[in-house]
């Protein structure tokens, strides 16, 4: 395949799943000898992107301003005329609109337009731009179903389901946390020692279902289980009021002494390794559910609500871990059963980073060579 120029568009490069996928695709493109340019308003991940050998051009394509939008779109069009990319890949709604109008005003031959639907976007015309790519990448079957239900006139031939993936080398089966890590962990979090550790990684937002996790902790302890709960990644700047609410709930349920709410960490693979049970309790269906495959890859049992992308993964890979959404009693029953004897782990993990990267680059190549 000849050398391609691919432009990826997203609002910013701070943190999150969209940003992670952008960098992963950038690395794959560069490794394959292609040129990758990312257009965003910038952020802390720009240096990581540049270190991969990709390029970054700062342009606020995700800025929600009616006054600024026409000027930003014209600047984007001029940029695309100069770069002459083969592919323009938009990863969220406003950048997709910017790209759509910029491409319409370009002389032929125009770049091919690709979109990725990373989330379960709200129905309507604004979100509908994401199904207008010549290829529309859906990060799960859940997302594909959502697109077809809400925009039934979508061209089926354009849709490609390419699940997100992980690098099994970063989440190796049977990983053991190093002894020095365990010593430091015990020193930092004495409340999490000795009992059965429940781990729920997730941002500090109500949608992640932290209240359900605290309820589960209280039910398990009431049933005689010496359970402890680690809400990892929940304590974030700007989330102080929400964290205080969770702490008050824990006090009311009598489990504040067995609960730790901590900031995000980079050693999550070690956290998985010491957990007895990993929770995924988002109370709103999500597009994927990366923590499910991360934990299963390490070999830790996962328990979660059976909806959205996380439910899809659990049904496919670990069905006994899928519980009817909102049924807290059933969740506690399943947790007790899994703590006493977890079901066997899946033999293989199909949701790999390599599979995701290969399928995405093949999607680009298919457009260019059609």
LONUTOR-885452 format. One record per residue (C-alpha): x, y, z; residue in three letters. Coordinates in nm, 3 decimals, padded with zeros to 5 digits. Layout:
REM LONUTOR-885452
SITE      xx      yy      zz type
SITE       X       Y       Z  ALA
...
This chain:
REM LONUTOR-885452
SITE      xx      yy      zz type
SITE  00.000  00.000  00.000  UNK
SITE  00.130  00.345 -00.088  UNK
SITE  00.209  00.592  00.186  UNK
SITE -00.107  00.755  00.318  UNK
SITE -00.166  01.085  00.493  UNK
SITE -00.435  01.053  00.759  UNK
SITE -00.576  01.349  00.953  UNK
SITE -00.754  01.270  01.280  UNK
SITE -00.985  01.535  01.430  UNK
SITE -01.094  01.558  01.793  UNK
SITE -01.166  01.844  02.037  UNK
SITE -00.854  01.814  02.255  UNK
SITE -00.578  01.582  02.373  UNK
SITE -00.620  01.575  02.749  UNK
SITE -00.729  01.224  02.855  UNK
SITE -00.996  00.965  02.787  UNK
SITE -01.084  00.679  02.560  UNK
SITE -01.116  00.888  02.243  UNK
SITE -00.775  01.040  02.301  UNK
SITE -00.625  00.698  02.375  UNK
SITE -00.759  00.555  02.049  UNK
SITE -00.627  00.857  01.859  UNK
SITE -00.275  00.796  01.987  UNK
SITE -00.298  00.423  01.926  UNK
SITE -00.397  00.473  01.563  UNK
SITE -00.129  00.741  01.524  UNK
SITE  00.136  00.496  01.645  UNK
SITE  00.013  00.225  01.408  UNK
SITE  00.012  00.461  01.111  UNK
SITE  00.365  00.583  01.178  UNK
SITE  00.490  00.228  01.234  UNK
SITE  00.343  00.128  00.897  UNK
SITE  00.523  00.416  00.723  UNK
SITE  00.225  00.649  00.686  UNK
SITE  00.188  01.013  00.784  UNK
SITE -00.046  01.096  01.071  UNK
SITE -00.158  01.448  01.156  UNK
SITE -00.384  01.515  01.454  UNK
SITE -00.585  01.838  01.467  UNK
SITE -00.715  01.947  01.807  UNK
SITE -00.707  02.232  02.057  UNK
SITE -00.406  02.067  02.223  UNK
SITE -00.360  01.923  02.570  UNK
SITE -00.123  01.726  02.788  UNK
SITE -00.103  01.431  02.544  UNK
SITE  00.042  01.637  02.259  UNK
SITE  00.398  01.555  02.361  UNK
SITE  00.314  01.184  02.376  UNK
SITE  00.169  01.211  02.026  UNK
SITE  00.478  01.386  01.891  UNK
SITE  00.704  01.127  02.054  UNK
SITE  00.530  00.862  01.840  UNK
SITE  00.640  01.040  01.524  UNK
SITE  00.300  01.189  01.445  UNK
SITE  00.226  01.559  01.393  UNK
SITE -00.009  01.795  01.574  UNK
SITE -00.173  02.111  01.446  UNK
SITE -00.357  02.325  01.698  UNK
SITE -00.704  02.429  01.588  UNK
SITE -01.011  02.451  01.815  UNK
SITE -01.231  02.220  01.605  UNK
SITE -01.428  02.124  01.916  UNK
SITE -01.499  02.475  02.040  UNK
SITE -01.873  02.530  02.070  UNK
SITE -01.909  02.887  01.947  UNK
SITE -02.143  02.999  01.671  UNK
SITE -01.931  03.309  01.614  UNK
SITE -01.600  03.122  01.589  UNK
SITE -01.722  02.817  01.395  UNK
SITE -01.721  02.966  01.041  UNK
SITE -01.367  03.096  01.081  UNK
SITE -01.246  02.766  01.227  UNK
SITE -01.406  02.574  00.942  UNK
SITE -01.236  02.795  00.682  UNK
SITE -00.901  02.748  00.854  UNK
SITE -00.958  02.372  00.858  UNK
SITE -01.041  02.374  00.486  UNK
SITE -00.724  02.568  00.407  UNK
SITE -00.527  02.323  00.619  UNK
SITE -00.672  02.022  00.438  UNK
SITE -00.603  02.180  00.099  UNK
SITE -00.240  02.224  00.206  UNK
SITE -00.200  01.875  00.358  UNK
SITE -00.389  01.693  00.080  UNK
SITE -00.472  01.396  00.306  UNK
SITE -00.610  01.067  00.183  UNK
SITE -00.829  01.023  00.490  UNK
SITE -00.998  01.268  00.727  UNK
SITE -01.108  01.081  01.039  UNK
SITE -01.343  01.264  01.279  UNK
SITE -01.382  01.122  01.629  UNK
SITE -01.655  01.342  01.777  UNK
SITE -01.953  01.543  01.664  UNK
SITE -01.843  01.905  01.631  UNK
SITE -01.512  01.817  01.460  UNK
SITE -01.716  01.595  01.227  UNK
SITE -01.940  01.886  01.132  UNK
SITE -01.632  02.104  01.077  UNK
SITE -01.481  01.838  00.853  UNK
SITE -01.808  01.782  00.666  UNK
SITE -01.841  02.146  00.563  UNK
SITE -01.468  02.189  00.502  UNK
SITE -01.459  01.889  00.267  UNK
SITE -01.768  02.003  00.075  UNK
SITE -01.587  02.320 -00.025  UNK
SITE -01.270  02.148 -00.144  UNK
SITE -01.186  02.079 -00.508  UNK
SITE -01.191  01.718 -00.628  UNK
SITE -01.045  01.473 -00.557  UNK
SITE -01.146  01.521 -00.196  UNK
SITE -01.013  01.319  00.098  UNK
SITE -01.220  01.025  00.214  UNK
SITE -01.429  01.098  00.524  UNK
SITE -01.429  00.848  00.814  UNK
SITE -01.605  00.879  01.149  UNK
SITE -01.586  00.676  01.468  UNK
SITE -01.889  00.658  01.695  UNK
SITE -01.723  00.628  02.035  UNK
SITE -02.038  00.682  02.243  UNK
SITE -02.413  00.633  02.257  UNK
SITE -02.483  00.982  02.127  UNK
SITE -02.819  01.148  02.184  UNK
SITE -03.060  01.110  01.890  UNK
SITE -03.105  01.401  01.653  UNK
SITE -02.952  01.586  01.363  UNK
SITE -02.647  01.711  01.553  UNK
SITE -02.534  01.359  01.649  UNK
SITE -02.642  01.225  01.311  UNK
SITE -02.330  01.367  01.148  UNK
SITE -02.138  01.071  01.291  UNK
SITE -02.316  00.827  01.056  UNK
SITE -02.228  01.032  00.745  UNK
SITE -01.874  00.904  00.703  UNK
SITE -01.794  00.698  00.397  UNK
SITE -01.701  00.446  00.663  UNK
SITE -01.860  00.467  01.008  UNK
SITE -01.660  00.280  01.271  UNK
SITE -01.870  00.158  01.566  UNK
SITE -01.672  00.060  01.876  UNK
SITE -01.915 -00.221  01.964  UNK
SITE -02.225 -00.399  01.838  UNK
SITE -02.410 -00.196  02.102  UNK
SITE -02.308  00.123  01.922  UNK
SITE -02.403 -00.019  01.581  UNK
SITE -02.748 -00.108  01.713  UNK
SITE -02.783  00.239  01.866  UNK
SITE -02.696  00.404  01.533  UNK
SITE -02.947  00.196  01.338  UNK
SITE -03.224  00.244  01.594  UNK
SITE -03.189  00.621  01.601  UNK
SITE -03.092  00.686  01.238  UNK
SITE -03.268  00.401  01.054  UNK
SITE -03.184  00.544  00.711  UNK
SITE -02.811  00.486  00.772  UNK
SITE -02.639  00.303  00.488  UNK
SITE -02.555 -00.041  00.630  UNK
SITE -02.266 -00.081  00.387  UNK
SITE -02.084  00.206  00.556  UNK
SITE -02.083  00.057  00.906  UNK
SITE -01.781 -00.126  01.043  UNK
SITE -01.780 -00.271  01.395  UNK
SITE -01.424 -00.244  01.526  UNK
SITE -01.420 -00.306  01.903  UNK
SITE -01.168 -00.125  02.118  UNK
SITE -00.884 -00.347  02.229  UNK
SITE -00.606 -00.381  02.482  UNK
SITE -00.247 -00.494  02.461  UNK
SITE -00.235 -00.829  02.644  UNK
SITE  00.131 -00.761  02.725  UNK
SITE  00.019 -00.467  02.939  UNK
SITE -00.248 -00.678  03.113  UNK
SITE -00.085 -01.025  03.123  UNK
SITE -00.281 -01.326  03.245  UNK
SITE -00.184 -01.418  03.599  UNK
SITE  00.003 -01.094  03.665  UNK
SITE  00.127 -01.065  04.024  UNK
SITE  00.183 -00.727  04.185  UNK
SITE  00.550 -00.693  04.291  UNK
SITE  00.628 -00.734  04.659  UNK
SITE  00.741 -00.374  04.698  UNK
SITE  00.413 -00.259  04.539  UNK
SITE  00.213 -00.470  04.784  UNK
SITE  00.407 -00.329  05.078  UNK
SITE  00.345  00.027  04.961  UNK
SITE -00.020 -00.053  04.892  UNK
SITE -00.069 -00.190  05.244  UNK
SITE  00.097  00.117  05.391  UNK
SITE -00.112  00.360  05.185  UNK
SITE -00.448  00.182  05.223  UNK
SITE -00.465 -00.013  05.551  UNK
SITE -00.846 -00.015  05.526  UNK
SITE -00.824 -00.243  05.220  UNK
SITE -00.613 -00.514  05.382  UNK
SITE -00.705 -00.862  05.507  UNK
SITE -01.056 -00.890  05.361  UNK
SITE -01.191 -00.957  05.011  UNK
SITE -01.111 -00.663  04.787  UNK
SITE -01.371 -00.521  04.548  UNK
SITE -01.220 -00.288  04.290  UNK
SITE -01.417 -00.043  04.078  UNK
SITE -01.206  00.172  03.843  UNK
SITE -01.390  00.474  03.711  UNK
SITE -01.405  00.850  03.687  UNK
SITE -01.572  01.058  03.955  UNK
SITE -01.910  01.087  03.789  UNK
SITE -02.250  00.970  03.906  UNK
SITE -02.298  00.772  03.585  UNK
SITE -02.032  00.521  03.694  UNK
SITE -02.261  00.380  03.963  UNK
SITE -02.046  00.430  04.273  UNK
SITE -02.356  00.431  04.495  UNK
SITE -02.440  00.078  04.374  UNK
SITE -02.088 -00.033  04.465  UNK
SITE -02.123  00.108  04.817  UNK
SITE -02.462 -00.062  04.851  UNK
SITE -02.300 -00.390  04.742  UNK
SITE -02.027 -00.346  05.003  UNK
SITE -02.288 -00.292  05.275  UNK
SITE -02.491 -00.596  05.168  UNK
SITE -02.183 -00.822  05.160  UNK
SITE -02.070 -00.711  05.504  UNK
SITE -02.421 -00.754  05.643  UNK
SITE -02.409 -01.112  05.512  UNK
SITE -02.084 -01.176  05.702  UNK
SITE -01.838 -01.121  05.417  UNK
SITE -01.527 -00.924  05.515  UNK
SITE -01.542 -00.716  05.197  UNK
SITE -01.349 -00.396  05.126  UNK
SITE -01.412 -00.152  04.838  UNK
SITE -01.161  00.053  04.639  UNK
SITE -01.311  00.322  04.416  UNK
SITE -01.006  00.388  04.201  UNK
SITE -00.996  00.706  03.993  UNK
SITE -01.302  00.864  04.155  UNK
SITE -01.131  01.138  04.356  UNK
SITE -01.064  01.404  04.093  UNK
SITE -01.035  01.784  04.093  UNK
SITE -01.378  01.939  04.064  UNK
SITE -01.551  01.628  04.201  UNK
SITE -01.519  01.716  04.570  UNK
SITE -01.892  01.753  04.630  UNK
SITE -01.965  01.418  04.466  UNK
SITE -01.694  01.242  04.666  UNK
SITE -01.833  01.397  04.987  UNK
SITE -02.174  01.259  04.891  UNK
SITE -02.029  00.910  04.851  UNK
SITE -01.847  00.935  05.184  UNK
SITE -02.173  01.038  05.353  UNK
SITE -02.350  00.741  05.195  UNK
SITE -02.079  00.507  05.323  UNK
SITE -02.116  00.647  05.674  UNK
SITE -02.492  00.603  05.659  UNK
SITE -02.448  00.240  05.551  UNK
SITE -02.184  00.175  05.817  UNK
SITE -01.901  00.091  05.575  UNK
SITE -01.686  00.404  05.574  UNK
SITE -01.404  00.214  05.747  UNK
SITE -01.387 -00.039  05.465  UNK
SITE -01.395  00.209  05.176  UNK
SITE -01.116  00.394  04.996  UNK
SITE -01.183  00.659  04.732  UNK
SITE -00.861  00.740  04.549  UNK
SITE -00.739  00.948  04.252  UNK
SITE -00.649  00.787  03.917  UNK
SITE -00.327  00.582  03.907  UNK
SITE -00.094  00.450  03.639  UNK
SITE -00.048  00.108  03.806  UNK
SITE -00.399 -00.021  03.744  UNK
SITE -00.266 -00.361  03.630  UNK
SITE -00.131 -00.415  03.984  UNK
SITE -00.463 -00.301  04.127  UNK
SITE -00.640 -00.563  03.917  UNK
SITE -00.393 -00.827  04.035  UNK
SITE -00.475 -00.776  04.405  UNK
SITE -00.852 -00.752  04.356  UNK
SITE -01.081 -01.043  04.436  UNK
SITE -01.361 -00.899  04.224  UNK
SITE -01.371 -00.613  03.971  UNK
SITE -01.695 -00.415  03.933  UNK
SITE -01.844 -00.238  03.629  UNK
SITE -02.165 -00.077  03.749  UNK
SITE -02.230  00.218  03.518  UNK
SITE -02.597  00.303  03.563  UNK
SITE -02.623  00.430  03.206  UNK
SITE -02.531  00.201  02.914  UNK
SITE -02.186  00.280  02.782  UNK
SITE -02.043  00.226  02.437  UNK
SITE -01.777 -00.024  02.533  UNK
SITE -01.635 -00.119  02.875  UNK
SITE -01.260 -00.133  02.860  UNK
SITE -01.217 -00.221  03.229  UNK
SITE -01.404 -00.548  03.165  UNK
SITE -01.145 -00.676  02.918  UNK
SITE -00.852 -00.533  03.113  UNK
SITE -00.952 -00.723  03.428  UNK
SITE -01.039 -01.045  03.244  UNK
SITE -00.709 -01.029  03.058  UNK
SITE -00.526 -01.023  03.393  UNK
SITE -00.743 -01.311  03.508  UNK
SITE -00.967 -01.136  03.760  UNK
SITE -01.343 -01.203  03.780  UNK
SITE -01.572 -00.919  03.672  UNK
SITE -01.925 -00.841  03.785  UNK
SITE -02.143 -00.577  03.622  UNK
SITE -02.478 -00.463  03.497  UNK
SITE -02.589 -00.637  03.180  UNK
SITE -02.642 -00.338  02.952  UNK
SITE -02.449 -00.138  02.697  UNK
SITE -02.103 -00.229  02.579  UNK
SITE -01.997 -00.369  02.917  UNK
SITE -02.295 -00.605  02.918  UNK
SITE -02.212 -00.709  02.563  UNK
SITE -01.858 -00.799  02.669  UNK
SITE -01.973 -00.985  02.979  UNK
SITE -02.231 -01.189  02.788  UNK
SITE -01.967 -01.285  02.534  UNK
SITE -01.665 -01.342  02.756  UNK
SITE -01.789 -01.395  03.113  UNK
SITE -02.167 -01.447  03.118  UNK
SITE -02.201 -01.533  03.488  UNK
SITE -02.071 -01.183  03.563  UNK
SITE -02.368 -01.014  03.391  UNK
SITE -02.653 -00.910  03.622  UNK
SITE -02.988 -00.754  03.536  UNK
SITE -02.943 -00.375  03.562  UNK
SITE -03.057 -00.225  03.890  UNK
SITE -03.118 -00.555  04.071  UNK
SITE -02.903 -00.490  04.378  UNK
SITE -03.009 -00.808  04.557  UNK
SITE -02.911 -01.020  04.256  UNK
SITE -02.583 -00.830  04.235  UNK
SITE -02.503 -00.917  04.598  UNK
SITE -02.595 -01.283  04.540  UNK
SITE -02.370 -01.298  04.234  UNK
SITE -02.086 -01.129  04.422  UNK
SITE -02.104 -01.382  04.707  UNK
SITE -02.103 -01.670  04.460  UNK
SITE -01.807 -01.530  04.267  UNK
SITE -01.607 -01.459  04.582  UNK
SITE -01.657 -01.816  04.698  UNK
SITE -01.568 -01.969  04.361  UNK
SITE -01.522 -01.747  04.055  UNK
SITE -01.608 -01.894  03.714  UNK
SITE -01.312 -01.983  03.491  UNK
SITE -01.158 -01.708  03.283  UNK
SITE -01.212 -01.692  02.904  UNK
SITE -00.949 -01.894  02.720  UNK
SITE -00.877 -01.624  02.464  UNK
SITE -00.918 -01.247  02.457  UNK
SITE -01.033 -01.143  02.109  UNK
SITE -01.050 -00.772  02.191  UNK
SITE -00.684 -00.692  02.135  UNK
SITE -00.519 -00.368  02.040  UNK
SITE -00.353 -00.539  01.744  UNK
SITE -00.690 -00.649  01.605  UNK
SITE -00.833 -00.300  01.643  UNK
SITE -00.537 -00.134  01.474  UNK
SITE -00.530 -00.382  01.185  UNK
SITE -00.901 -00.343  01.117  UNK
SITE -00.880  00.037  01.123  UNK
SITE -00.586  00.053  00.883  UNK
SITE -00.760 -00.195  00.657  UNK
SITE -01.064  00.036  00.657  UNK
SITE -00.845  00.325  00.543  UNK
SITE -00.682  00.112  00.274  UNK
SITE -01.015 -00.015  00.149  UNK
SITE -01.139  00.340  00.090  UNK
SITE -00.824  00.453 -00.086  UNK
SITE -00.814  00.151 -00.316  UNK
SITE -01.186  00.129 -00.397  UNK
